[in-house]
Amino acid sequence: MNAALGTAGIVLAFVASLSGMVTVAHGLVRRRRNQATLMVPYAVLGLAGAVLAFAAMERALIQRDFTIRFVAEHGSHKTPLLFEITALWSGLQGSILLWGLVLAGYIAVIVWRFRDRRSDPLLGWAVVTMFAVATFFFGLMLGPANPFVRFSPPLGFDGQGPNPLLQNHPLMAFHPPLLYLGYVGFTVPFAFAIGALVTGRVGEGWLVATRRWTLFAWGFLTAGIVLGAWWSYEVLGWAGYWAWDPVENASFLPWLTGTAYLHSVMIQERRGMLRVWNLSLLCATFSLTILGTFLTRSGVIQSVHAFSEGSIGPLLLGFFAVIVLVSVGLIGWRGDRLRSPGRIDSPLSREGAFLLNNVLFAAFAFVVLLGTVFPLIVEALQDRRVSVGPQYFNRMSMPIGFVLLFLMAIAPVLPWRKASGELLSQRLLWPAWAAVAVVAVAAAVGARGFVPFIAFALGGFAGGAALRQVVLATRRQGWRGLVGRANGGMIVHLGVVLIAVGMAASSAYLRDSEFSLAPGQSATLGDHTVTYLGLQTVERSEKRSYVAAVQIDGGPIYEPSINLFRSTGQSVGEPSVRSSWKDDVYLTLEQQLPGDDGVAVIRVIVQPLVVWLWIGGALMALGTVLAAFPGRRRRRPTDPVSAPADAPPASDRGRVPAEVAG
C-alpha cells in the first residue's frame, strides 16, 4: 500500500513537472498566453504528487513497513519515533525525496505569489526552468534513486535503523530540512536569472523579484549550517564544530557565493553595475548546490554526512555540466545587453568596498572548492589518494576572513560614489574605540597571542561599526528602524562578529586533558574542578548505555556516556556539555567500562566563548528576517516582474540617508 501510493505520487509529480515544462515553454515560444498560464494546475499537481510520496514514506517508516527496501535499511522497531521520522533524510533515496518535496513547494509558492502575472514571459521562463529541475529530480526517483523499491523481509525481520550518529540528538529533526530549504531555495533566483537572460530583460527589474527569495534561501542555509555545527559539537565527541569536512564544504560553497551576491546586487540596483557578475554569481550558487549534491550523494567521498549507495553520481555530474554550459551560453549570448551603464567613481566608496568584498568571497570560495575537489581530481587522474587537511583551509582562509572583518567595519560607513578622509575619520571613531575596548578587555582577562588579538580587534571594529548604524537607525525611527535590508544586515553583521570572536577564542585557548579517576576522585583543568561519582548501565530498547556521573565545580551532575546500539553492535560516545557565557566544559567517557579498581577515563575539554557561536547564529537568523521586509522610508519599487527591460537603476531620491541605512 505505502509503496504503491509513494510510487504513484512520484509518477504524478514527474509527469506534472515534465508536462508543465513542455506546455509552458511551447506556449511561450508560440506566444499562446492561455497555454503559458497552465503553470498553475501543473504546479499544484506536482506539489500534490510530492506530498503524497513524502507522506507515504513517512507512514511506511512509522509503521516499520519493511516491504520497502529503504525502510528495511533505515528503519527499526528499536528506533525511537522521532528518529524513525527523521530517518527519511538519513539515506540517499529519502534525501532526494525531501529535495523534490521542497522544490515542488517552492514552485507552487512562486506560481501563487505571481498569479496576477502568469502571462509575463520572464515569469514563464523562470517557471519552465524550475519545472526542468523538478523533472530531473523526480526522474531520479523513478530510476536509480527510487525510494519505493520492494523488499521481501524474512519472518521476524527487523531493520538496523539509521546510522547511530544520526539518532543521537534532536537537532537531526531541524538541521537537514533547513539545509534543504536553503539549497533548493536557490533554484528560485537562478530560474529568474535564466528567465531574464532568455527574454533579454536583463535590467534591474528582475532583481527585485529575486532579492527576497535569495535572502530567504541564504537565511535557511545559514541556519542549517549553524545547526549542523552545533550538532557536530554536541554529538561527535571531539569538541569541534567545523572540521572542513567535504560535506560541510559542500554547503559552505553556495553560502559564500550567495553572500557575495547579496552584497553586489545592491550595486546593480543602485548604480546599474555588475550585471554579468551578479548573473554569474546566481548561476554559480545554484551550480554549487548541484555539485554539493553530487559530492554528498555519489559515494566519491567518505564522511559521516555522505551517502555512498546508489548510482546517481554520473547523472548529477552531467546535470551540473548542463547547468554550467547553459548559464555560460546565455550570458555570452546576452553580452551586449549586459553592459553596465555606470562605473565606480572611486575605490573609496561603498560600491568599491562591495566590489572588493565580492573578490574576497570569490577567492574564499575558490580556496574551499580547490581543497575539496583536489583529492578527487588526483585520485581520478593518478589513481592515488591524497588528503587536504584543516591546516590548508585554516591557513588559506584566515587572512581572507580578517580582511572581510575589516571591510565589514569600513563598507557600512562609506557613502556611494566617493568618500572623504574627514568623513571616514568621523564615522570610524566609535568603531575604533570599540576595537580598543575589546582588546583591552581580552588582555585584562588573560588572553594572549597575536592571531587571537587580531581577531578580537577586527571583531570589535566591525561590531562597533554595525552597532553605530543600529543606534543611529533606532534613534531616528525607534525600533522600527531595525526593519529593512540595510539595518537587518547590520544585525547579521553582529552575528558574524560574535561567531568570528567565538571561533578565535575557542580554538586559541582550548584546554584538553584526560583523567583516570576512581569514584569520588577529582581533577582540575583551568578554573574548573570535575569529580567522578561513578558509572551506571542503562538498558533501552535500541541501545545499552554506560553513563558516567561527573560533577562540575561542586554543582550540577553531567552524564557523558557510551552507547552500544543493539542492531549494529556499534559503540558511539555521547558527550555532555556544561555551557555558560564564559566557557564550556566538555566531558566524554573514554572507555566503556571502568577497570577492576573502578577507575574510569574521563576526558575534559574547556573552551571559552563557544556559546557565542550559537548566539551569533541566532542573531544572523533574526537579521535575515528583519532584512526581508522593506524599511519604513524606502520607496516601493516598480513591479518586479513587469518592470521594463533595461530599466534604469533606482534613483538616489527617496532612499534612507546613508547615516541611517548603513
LUMMARKOL-590178 format. One record per residue (C-alpha): residue in one letter; x, y, z. Coordinates in steps of 0.1 Angstrom, whole numbers, padded with zeros to 4 digits, always signed. Each point is the difference from the previous one (the first is absolute). Layout:
<rs>
aXYZ ...
</rs>
This chain:
<rs>
m+0000+0000+0000 n+0027+0025+0010 a+0022-0009-0029 a-0029+0003-0025 l-0010+0034+0014 g+0035+0013+0000 t+0008-0012-0035 a-0033+0016-0012 g+0010+0033+0016 i+0034+0000-0017 v-0015-0009-0033 l-0026+0028+0004 a+0027+0026+0009 f+0023-0011-0028 v-0028+0001-0026 a-0013+0034+0013 s+0036+0015-0001 l+0008-0013-0034 s-0034+0010-0015 g+0002+0034+0017 m+0034+0006-0014 v-0010-0010-0036 t-0034+0017+0000 v+0011+0033+0015 a+0032+0001-0022 h-0021-0008-0031 g-0025+0028+0009 l+0028+0025+0005 v+0017-0009-0033 r-0033+0001-0019 r-0012+0030+0019 r-0031-0018+0012 r-0007+0018+0033 n-0028-0024+0010 q+0023-0029-0004 a+0028+0017+0020 t-0024+0006+0029 l-0006-0037+0005 m+0030+0001+0024 v-0025+0002+0029 p-0016-0035-0003 y+0033-0016-0008 a+0016+0015+0031 v-0029-0011+0022 l+0002-0036-0014 g+0037-0001+0004 l-0003+0011+0037 a-0028-0025+0006 g+0021-0028-0014 a+0030+0010+0021 v-0021+0002+0032 l-0015-0034-0007 a+0033-0016-0005 f+0015+0016+0030 a-0030-0009+0022 a+0001-0036-0012 m+0037-0003+0009 e-0005+0015+0035 r-0030-0023+0005 a+0021-0030-0010 l+0028+0010+0024 i-0024+0006+0029 q-0017-0034-0007 r+0033-0017-0005 d-0012-0012-0034 f+0031-0022-0009 t-0016-0010-0034 i+0017+0033-0012 r+0038-0004-0003 f+0007+0035+0013 v-0019-0007+0032 a+0017-0033+0004 e+0034+0017-0003 h-0007+0031+0022 g-0029-0010+0023 s-0003-0021+0030 h-0024-0009+0028 k+0027+0010+0025 t+0004+0035-0014 p-0019+0028+0019 l-0029+0016-0019 l+0018+0033-0005 f+0030-0016-0017 e-0022-0023-0019 i-0017+0031-0016 t+0034+0017-0006 a+0013-0033-0015 l-0015+0012-0033 w+0029+0024-0006 s+0026-0023+0014 g+0003-0020-0033 l+0005+0008-0036 q-0034-0006-0014 g-0018+0017+0029 s+0022+0031-0003 i-0009+0003-0037 l-0036-0004+0008 l+0003+0029+0025 w+0017+0020-0027 g-0029-0006-0024 l-0026+0010+0026 v+0017+0032+0009 l+0005+0009-0037 a-0036-0007-0008 g-0010+0022+0029 y+0021+0029-0013 i-0015-0004-0035 a-0035+0001+0014 v+0007+0031+0022 i+0016+0019-0029 v-0029-0007-0023 w-0024+0011+0027 r+0020+0031+0009 f+0001+0012-0036 r-0035-0013-0009 d-0009+0034-0014 r+0030+0000-0024 r-0003-0035-0014 s+0000+0012-0036 d+0034+0018+0005 p+0027-0017-0021 l+0027+0005+0027 l-0021-0018+0026 g-0009-0026-0025 w+0036-0009-0009 a+0009+0001+0037 v-0027-0026+0007 v+0011-0021-0030 t+0035+0000+0016 m-0013-0012+0033 f-0022-0026-0016 a+0031-0013-0019 v+0019-0003+0033 a-0029-0018+0016 t-0003-0023-0030 f+0036-0010+0005 f-0003-0008+0037 f-0033-0018-0003 g+0015-0019-0029 l+0028-0011+0023 m-0027-0014+0024 l-0015-0020-0028 g+0034-0015-0008 p+0032-0004+0021 a-0013+0019+0030 n-0033-0018+0003 p-0010+0001+0037 f-0028-0025-0004 v+0019-0031-0013 r-0017-0031+0013 f+0016-0024+0025 s-0011-0034+0014 p+0009-0001+0036 p+0005-0034+0017 l-0022-0010+0029 g+0009+0020+0031 f+0021+0025-0019 d+0010+0033+0016 g+0021+0027-0016 q+0032+0016+0013 g-0015+0034+0003 p+0019+0032-0010 n+0037+0005+0005 p+0004+0002+0038 l+0016+0035-0003 l-0032+0011-0016 q-0023-0011+0028 n+0018+0015+0028 h-0013+0036+0001 p-0033+0018-0008 l+0019+0025-0022 m-0003-0026-0027 a-0037+0010-0003 f+0010+0036-0009 h+0035+0002-0015 p-0005-0019-0033 p-0035+0014-0009 l+0014+0036+0005 l+0030-0008-0022 y-0024-0013-0027 l-0022+0031+0003 g+0032+0020-0007 y+0015-0023-0026 v-0032-0004-0020 g-0010+0037+0006 f+0028+0012-0023 t-0019-0016-0029 v-0024+0030+0001 p+0025+0028-0006 f+0019-0022-0025 a-0033-0006-0019 f-0008+0037-0002 a+0036+0007-0012 i-0005-0025-0028 g-0034+0016-0007 a+0016+0035-0002 l+0027-0013-0024 v-0024-0018-0023 t-0024+0030-0002 g+0028+0025-0002 r-0014+0020+0029 v+0033+0002+0018 g-0004+0034+0016 e-0007+0004+0037 g-0037-0009+0001 w+0004-0037+0004 l+0024+0005+0029 v-0028+0012+0022 a-0019-0032-0007 t+0028-0022+0011 r+0016+0020+0028 r-0022-0011+0028 w-0001-0036-0012 t+0038+0000-0001 l+0001+0014+0035 f-0024-0026+0014 a+0020-0028-0017 w+0032+0014+0014 g-0016+0003+0035 f-0012-0036+0000 l+0035-0011-0012 t+0016+0021+0027 a-0022-0015+0027 g+0006-0035-0013 i+0038+0005+0001 v+0000+0014+0035 l-0023-0028+0013 g+0023-0026-0018 a+0030+0015+0019 w-0020-0002+0032 w-0009-0037-0007 s+0036-0008-0007 y+0010+0016+0032 e-0026-0018+0021 v+0002-0034-0016 l+0034-0010-0015 g+0020+0003+0032 w+0030+0019-0012 a-0012+0034+0014 g+0002+0015-0035 y-0026+0017-0021 w+0017+0003-0034 a+0025-0024-0014 w+0001+0011-0037 d-0017-0033-0008 p-0008-0003-0038 v-0037-0001+0008 e+0003+0031+0022 n+0018+0017-0028 a-0027-0010-0025 s-0025+0021+0020 f+0025+0028+0007 l+0008+0006-0037 p-0035+0012-0011 w-0002+0020+0032 l+0032+0019-0010 t-0012+0008-0035 g-0035+0007+0012 t+0014+0025+0026 a+0021+0016-0028 y-0032+0004-0021 l-0020+0016+0028 h+0027+0027+0003 s+0007+0006-0036 v-0037+0001-0010 m-0003+0033+0019 i+0026+0015-0024 q-0021-0010-0030 e-0032+0013+0015 r+0015+0033+0009 r+0025+0006-0028 g-0010-0025-0027 m+0035-0017+0001 l+0013-0035+0003 r-0028-0016-0021 v+0022-0028-0014 w+0015-0006+0034 n-0033-0003+0018 l-0015-0023-0025 s+0032-0021+0002 l-0002-0001+0038 l-0036-0013-0001 c+0008-0026-0026 a+0031-0010+0020 t-0020-0003+0032 f-0026-0023-0015 s+0027-0020-0018 l+0019-0004+0033 t-0032-0014+0017 i-0001-0027-0027 l+0038-0006+0003 g-0005-0003+0037 t-0028-0025-0005 f+0024-0020-0022 l+0027+0000+0026 t-0023-0011+0028 r-0021-0026-0019 s+0023-0016-0025 g+0023-0019+0023 v+0032+0018-0012 i+0008+0012+0035 q-0002-0016+0034 s-0017+0019+0027 v-0025-0005+0029 h-0023+0023-0020 a+0004-0017-0034 f-0020-0028-0017 s+0020-0025-0019 e-0027-0023-0014 g-0016+0006-0034 s+0012+0008-0035 i-0012+0035-0005 g+0034+0016+0001 p+0005+0002-0038 l-0035+0013-0005 l+0005+0028+0025 l+0034+0008-0015 g-0016+0002-0034 f-0028+0022+0012 f+0026+0023+0016 a+0018+0002-0034 v-0032+0009-0018 i-0008+0028+0025 v+0035+0015-0004 l-0001-0002-0038 v-0035+0014-0003 s+0008+0028+0024 v+0033+0010-0017 g-0016-0002-0034 l-0029+0022+0009 i+0022+0026+0017 g+0023+0000-0031 w-0031+0003-0023 r-0012+0031+0019 g+0034+0016+0004 d-0009+0032-0018 r-0031+0006+0021 l+0019-0007+0032 r+0023+0030-0004 s-0002+0021+0032 p-0010+0037-0004 g+0019+0010+0031 r+0035-0002+0013 i+0018+0003+0033 d+0010+0036+0006 s+0024-0007+0028 p+0014-0031+0018 l-0007+0018+0032 s-0038-0004-0003 r-0026-0025+0010 e-0001-0016-0034 g+0038-0002+0000 a-0001-0018+0034 f-0028-0023-0012 l+0021-0009-0031 l+0030-0009+0022 n-0024-0019+0023 n-0011-0020-0030 v+0035-0007-0012 l+0009-0013+0035 f-0031-0022+0002 a+0008-0014-0035 a+0036-0007+0012 f-0014-0017+0031 a-0023-0022-0020 f+0029-0009-0024 v+0022-0010+0030 v-0027-0022+0015 l-0009-0015-0034 l+0036-0008-0009 g+0006-0017+0034 t-0032-0020-0003 v+0004-0013-0036 f+0038-0002-0003 p+0002-0035+0016 l-0028-0012-0023 i+0019+0014-0031 v+0033-0016+0011 e-0017-0034+0006 a-0018+0001-0034 l+0031+0010-0019 q+0028-0018+0019 d-0019-0028+0018 r+0015+0010+0034 r-0015+0014+0031 v+0010+0034+0014 s-0016+0020+0028 v-0004+0037+0006 g-0001+0006+0038 p-0014+0028+0021 q+0034+0016+0000 y-0004+0010-0037 f-0034+0015+0005 n+0009+0018+0032 r+0032+0015-0015 m-0017+0011-0032 s-0032+0012+0014 m+0012+0019+0031 p+0015+0031-0018 i-0031+0002-0023 g-0022-0001+0031 f+0020+0027+0017 v-0003+0023-0031 l-0038-0007-0002 l-0004+0010+0037 f+0019+0033-0008 l-0023+0006-0029 m-0031-0007+0022 a+0011+0031+0020 i+0009+0022-0029 a-0027-0007-0026 p-0031+0010+0020 v+0013+0035+0008 l+0011+0007-0036 p-0023+0021-0021 w-0008-0008-0036 r+0023+0014-0028 k+0028+0015+0022 a+0011+0006+0036 s+0022+0026+0015 g+0027-0007+0027 e-0018+0023+0024 l-0033-0018-0004 l+0017-0033+0006 s+0018+0011+0031 q-0033+0013+0015 r-0019-0032-0007 l+0027-0024+0010 l+0009+0017+0033 w-0024-0021+0022 p+0007-0033-0018 a+0037+0006+0006 w-0006+0006+0037 a-0021-0032+0001 a+0030-0019-0014 v+0023+0015+0026 a-0025-0009+0028 v-0004-0036-0012 v+0038-0005-0001 a+0004+0016+0034 v-0026-0023+0016 a+0016-0030-0017 a+0034+0009+0014 a-0015+0007+0035 v-0015-0035+0002 g+0033-0016-0010 a-0004-0006-0037 r+0034-0003-0019 g+0011-0006-0036 f+0004+0022-0031 v-0026-0017-0022 p-0028+0000+0026 f+0006+0036+0008 i-0003+0009-0037 a-0033-0018-0001 f-0012+0018+0032 a+0011+0034-0014 l-0017-0005-0034 g-0031-0015+0016 g-0003+0030+0024 f+0006+0023-0030 a-0027-0016-0022 g-0024-0005+0030 g+0004+0037+0009 a-0008+0011-0035 a-0031-0022-0001 l-0012+0012+0034 r+0006+0036-0010 q-0023-0004-0030 v-0027-0018+0021 v+0001+0027+0027 l-0003+0028-0026 a-0030-0018-0017 t-0018-0006+0033 r+0007+0035+0012 r-0017+0015-0031 q-0028-0025-0006 g-0004-0019+0033 w+0001-0038+0000 r-0016+0001-0034 g+0034+0011-0013 l+0013-0035+0004 v-0024-0012-0028 g+0014+0001-0035 r+0028-0014-0020 a+0027+0024+0011 n-0005-0002+0037 g-0011-0036+0000 g+0034-0006-0017 m+0017+0017+0029 i-0016-0025+0024 v+0014-0027-0022 h+0034+0016+0002 l-0002+0000+0038 g-0007-0037-0002 v+0030-0006-0022 v+0022+0020+0023 l-0011-0021+0030 i+0007-0032-0019 a+0034+0012-0011 v+0010+0010+0035 g-0014-0032+0014 m+0019-0021-0025 a+0033+0019+0007 a-0004-0004+0038 s-0011-0036+0001 s+0027-0012-0024 a+0029+0021+0015 y-0007-0007+0037 l-0013-0035+0000 r+0012-0022+0029 d-0002-0038-0003 s+0010-0028+0023 e-0009-0036+0010 f-0003-0011+0036 s-0002-0035+0014 l-0023+0004+0030 a-0014-0024+0026 p-0034+0008+0014 g+0003+0030+0023 q+0032+0013-0015 s+0003+0035-0015 a+0022+0016-0026 t+0006+0037-0010 l+0004+0015-0034 g+0003+0038-0003 d-0025+0015+0024 h-0023-0030+0002 t+0000-0031+0022 v-0017-0032-0010 t-0010-0028+0023 y-0007-0035-0012 l-0029-0016+0020 g-0004-0034-0016 l-0014-0019-0030 q-0033-0016-0007 t-0014-0021-0028 v-0033+0010-0016 e-0020-0024-0022 r-0022+0013-0028 s-0017-0018-0028 e+0024+0014-0026 k+0032+0002+0020 r+0019-0007+0032 s+0015+0031+0015 y+0030+0002+0024 v-0006+0033+0018 a+0026+0018+0021 a-0011+0025+0027 v+0024+0030+0001 q-0004+0030+0022 i+0014+0033-0013 d+0012+0026+0026 g-0021-0015+0027 g-0032+0008-0019 p-0023-0020-0023 i+0008-0035-0011 y+0007-0007-0037 e-0001-0034-0017 p+0023-0008-0029 s-0007-0035-0013 i+0009-0027-0024 n-0030-0016-0019 l+0001-0035-0014 f-0026-0003-0027 r-0016-0034-0001 s-0008-0001-0037 t+0035+0007-0013 g+0022-0007+0030 q+0015+0034-0006 s+0014+0019+0030 v-0006+0037+0000 g+0011+0026+0026 e-0024+0027+0012 p+0016+0030+0015 s-0015+0022+0027 v+0006+0038+0000 r-0004+0027+0025 s-0004+0033-0018 s+0003+0035+0014 w+0005+0034-0015 k+0037-0002+0010 d+0010-0035-0010 d-0011-0036-0006 v+0011-0031+0020 y-0002-0029-0024 l+0000-0036+0015 t+0005-0033-0018 l+0002-0036+0014 e+0031-0015-0017 q-0006-0037+0008 q-0030-0021+0002 l+0006-0016+0034 p+0021+0011+0030 g+0030-0021+0010 d+0000-0026+0028 d+0008+0028+0025 g-0031+0020-0012 v+0022+0026-0019 a-0016+0017-0030 v+0017+0021-0026 i-0017+0034-0004 r+0011+0025-0026 v-0006+0036+0009 i+0002+0029-0025 v-0004+0036+0010 q-0008+0025-0028 p-0008+0037+0005 l-0028+0018-0018 v-0015-0030-0018 v-0035+0010+0008 w+0004+0033-0018 l+0002-0020-0033 w-0036-0011+0005 i-0011+0035+0011 g+0017+0014-0031 g-0019-0025-0021 a-0033+0011+0016 l+0009+0037-0007 m+0007-0009-0036 a-0034-0016-0003 l-0017+0030+0016 g+0018+0024-0023 t-0011-0020-0030 v-0036+0002+0010 l+0003+0038+0007 a+0018+0005-0034 a-0028-0018-0019 f-0025+0028+0007 p+0002+0035-0016 g+0012+0028+0022 r-0024+0027+0011 r+0014+0027-0022 r+0009-0021-0031 r-0020+0008-0031 r-0021-0029-0013 p+0018-0013-0032 t-0015-0006-0034 d-0018-0033-0004 p+0028-0025-0001 v-0012-0022-0028 s-0016+0026-0023 a+0028+0026+0002 p+0012+0010-0035 a+0031-0014-0015 d+0032+0019+0009 a-0018+0021+0025 p+0023+0027+0015 p+0015-0006+0034 a-0019+0012+0030 s+0003+0038+0006 d+0017+0013+0031 r-0031+0020+0007 g-0022-0015+0027 r+0027-0022+0014 v+0007-0003+0037 p+0030+0023+0008 a+0033-0017+0001 e+0005+0007+0037 v-0032-0020+0008 a+0001-0026-0028 g+0036-0009+0005 
</rs>
